[in-house]
Amino acid sequence: MKKLLLVVILALPLGACGTLQNVWNIVTGASVTPNQAYIAANAFDAVEVTATNYLKLPACGSAGASSLCRTQAAVNTIVPAIRSGRVARNNLEAAVTGANGAPVSASLYTALTAQTSTLQTIITQYGISSQ
């Protein structure tokens, strides 16, 4: 209760800068700032590049495939993760654009960071390198 009172007291002078609801949402984690959203989008983009480059390798066992090749098992997990991540990233970026600098829903942020984590796990699981 003391923390809530402190938040309200500290938020009152911010009336000209934003609404009490926006401050409350940021404090409680119900929303994220545009900067946090863009950082999450950039993190996904970086992991997506590695995964996409892996998909460009020749299939293992195909003519001309060297020790650098892609397995079907990895492809089967990477493709849906990339697609879901792109949807999550696009939804988050659209929300940020539409909010005109105001905080956006943390659920959009969480959806994107979950997909980023999924791709990172797949990359580790299959020993995929960004080189």
C-alpha positions in Angstrom: 0.0 0.0 0.0 2.9 2.3 0.8 4.4 1.7 -2.7 1.0 2.5 -4.3 0.8 5.8 -2.4 4.3 6.6 -3.3 3.6 6.0 -7.0 0.5 8.2 -6.9 2.4 11.0 -5.1 5.2 10.8 -7.6 2.9 10.7 -10.5 0.8 13.7 -9.6 3.4 16.2 -10.9 3.6 14.3 -14.1 0.0 15.3 -15.1 1.3 17.6 -17.9 3.6 14.9 -19.2 1.2 12.0 -19.2 -1.9 10.5 -17.7 -2.0 8.8 -14.3 -3.2 5.7 -16.1 -0.1 5.6 -18.3 2.1 6.0 -15.3 0.2 3.2 -13.5 0.5 0.9 -16.5 4.2 1.4 -16.8 4.7 0.8 -13.0 2.6 -2.3 -12.9 4.0 -3.7 -16.1 0.7 -3.5 -18.1 2.4 -1.4 -20.8 5.9 -0.8 -22.2 7.5 2.3 -23.6 8.1 2.8 -27.3 11.8 2.4 -26.6 11.3 -0.9 -25.0 9.2 -2.0 -27.9 11.8 -1.0 -30.5 14.6 -2.8 -28.5 12.5 -6.0 -28.5 11.9 -5.6 -32.3 15.6 -5.1 -33.0 16.4 -8.1 -30.9 14.0 -10.2 -32.9 15.4 -8.9 -36.1 18.9 -9.9 -35.1 17.9 -13.5 -34.3 15.7 -13.6 -37.4 18.7 -12.8 -39.6 20.6 -15.8 -38.2 17.7 -18.1 -38.6 16.9 -16.9 -42.1 20.5 -17.3 -43.2 20.4 -20.9 -42.0 17.3 -21.5 -44.1 19.3 -20.4 -47.2 21.9 -23.2 -46.8 21.5 -26.3 -49.0 19.6 -29.2 -47.5 21.8 -31.8 -45.9 22.3 -34.7 -48.2 21.5 -32.7 -51.4 23.9 -32.4 -54.3 26.6 -29.8 -53.5 25.8 -29.8 -49.8 28.9 -29.5 -47.6 29.3 -29.8 -43.9 27.3 -26.5 -43.8 23.8 -27.6 -44.5 20.3 -27.3 -43.1 18.4 -30.2 -41.5 14.7 -30.7 -42.1 14.1 -31.0 -38.4 15.5 -27.5 -37.8 13.6 -26.0 -40.8 10.4 -27.5 -39.4 10.8 -25.6 -36.2 12.4 -22.4 -37.5 9.8 -21.5 -40.2 6.8 -21.3 -37.8 8.8 -19.4 -35.2 10.0 -16.8 -37.8 6.4 -16.4 -39.0 5.0 -16.0 -35.5 7.7 -13.6 -34.6 7.2 -11.4 -37.6 3.5 -11.2 -36.8 4.3 -10.3 -33.2 6.9 -7.7 -34.3 4.6 -6.1 -36.8 1.7 -6.0 -34.2 4.0 -4.3 -31.6 5.4 -1.8 -34.1 1.9 -0.9 -35.4 0.8 -0.3 -31.8 3.8 1.9 -31.2 3.1 3.9 -34.3 -0.6 4.2 -33.5 0.1 5.3 -29.9 2.1 8.4 -30.9 4.7 8.0 -28.3 2.5 6.7 -25.5 3.1 3.3 -23.8 1.7 0.2 -25.5 0.3 -3.1 -24.2 2.9 -5.3 -22.5 1.1 -8.3 -24.0 2.3 -7.4 -27.5 5.9 -7.0 -26.1 5.6 -10.3 -24.3 4.5 -12.1 -27.5 7.5 -10.8 -29.4 10.0 -11.6 -26.7 8.6 -15.1 -26.4 9.1 -15.6 -30.1 12.7 -14.2 -29.9 13.4 -16.6 -27.1 11.9 -19.5 -29.1 14.2 -18.7 -32.0 17.2 -18.4 -29.8 16.4 -21.8 -28.2 16.1 -23.4 -31.7 19.4 -21.8 -32.8 21.2 -23.2 -29.7 19.5 -26.6 -30.0 20.7 -27.1 -33.6 24.1 -25.4 -33.1 23.4 -22.7 -35.7 26.0 -20.1 -36.0 25.6 -16.5 -37.1 28.9 -16.7 -39.0 
